[in-house]
């Protein structure tokens, strides 16, 4: 069956994995119900403060999470569009046009890279689940031994890439990340993709609210009941320039196209317009 639905989400061309994606969405709804309650706390929880600093942008954070929970439509130039999740596993399955040029969603965006999890084509309703999306476990065990260590001497997270993945690299969180990009990039003036946990931690309150990985780490830490967190700060330590969040990001992957916002293990940031169509 090529098309399945979960609430207002459509799942397209996922074959035998379609029901797994539906199940993942339904589990995500339950997680978000708990998380939205945390956003409403006053004063905010320690986890919320670590990744969003203060309540200045809590209404926007809540709007993003509520939109993900509901599968709300976004406003495109021609009409409102609901999120469409597309599984892509090989070339010549799904194509999109960008600046008048047709591109292959699998080979033209980096989705063929096994480290890619999922990606969103900006200014469209399309969210692609790459083959690498199904590589990590679907959901975590929520054990506190996955919580990241803190370097108390400099008040920051002390974590290797593998430790960050053990906390946050699960299908449910990667899906949340990409759908968060879907809503952030369609409603904010711009959106970010800072990936490493300390990059996310050092962002100020505004930039935290428009960076999808902050939502991913926030929910992963909240679900794992992590309590050992650095003190929230609105600026980086000496020697780290946060005047432009772009300086935090890796943008040297030649496979990345403008308009693609993706979950990629090394992180990047790109912008633009695109239109997607399948066969």
C-alpha angles and dihedrals in degrees: 000000000000098000131046132166137214113183105309094339121102119208113203134191095351095131113189090358093059095091090048090056090049090051090048092053092049091052090048091055090058093048091050092052088061094042095051088054089055091052089057094055118118115233093028120247120262091249092052091049092049093056104026101026100213142354095272092106099024091115090057093045090050091048091054093048093044091050091052090049092050100036088231120192122253124221113251126180094267104029147329114294131199121218116275118198112205125190111214120185107158143018121284096029101101129013133183134195122230124179088346094307123114115226133186112242092215104043100020099059105036094261087131088066107100089220091063113096106178140331141202124216104220119238092021133085091239125119114178121209106207124208088258089061089079095048100087122058116281096239136004127247089237091230115160091226086079090063114114122250121244126226097219093188092068098018099237139111115280106205140137121223090258091053091050089051092049088058102039113011102099130121093247093053095042089052090050090050094054095043088048088056088050091060100033095050092046095050108030128069088247139348134222137215108200106158117181114087095241091047087055092044093052095052116107122243095271096046091044090058093055097043112091094204090063088061090048094051092041093055094039091053092043094050092046088050092233111183104170102086134151119251111271115256134182096212139044125252117269112296095030113103113207097168086108117030088204089075089068094058136086110229102163099104106115092201094067117104127202111264096034118116109186147172101241121163095234096042133230142177127227137160141196146092132292146165122214130205134169136208 
